[in-house]
Amino acid sequence: MPTIIVTKPFPFAVDGNHVVHIEAGEQEVSERCAIVAVDHLKVAALAGKEAVNDRPRGSKKPSAR
């Protein structure tokens, strides 16, 4: 299970039915919750060595000229 650093608390629906409140701070969460928090809601970042790809998504690679 990944560990994320939550900057803003958010609700998360586990299995689409049971809603839990994810608090700010370091949290160990499911893969799905981490994807929602980091990629979709942008309220968290991966912690530790899991945050290897620091290049922002969608940014272009430098040209090889």
Phi, psi and omega in degrees: 000131181287154175252132180237156174254110183271126180264336180219125179303149180208153175277146179223130181268110177281122182059020177077354183243313185264113182267130176240155180259119179268118183280161175292152180113193181279125183226140172263119187228172177289164177303314182298317179297319179297318179297315179299313183292315186278309187274321186266306182276337180057042179247010182205166175226151176293143181262154173064213185289350177289342182269046184289318182275085183277348180293128181302143179295140178087350179282146183277146174288150177297144180289149183263056182268000000 
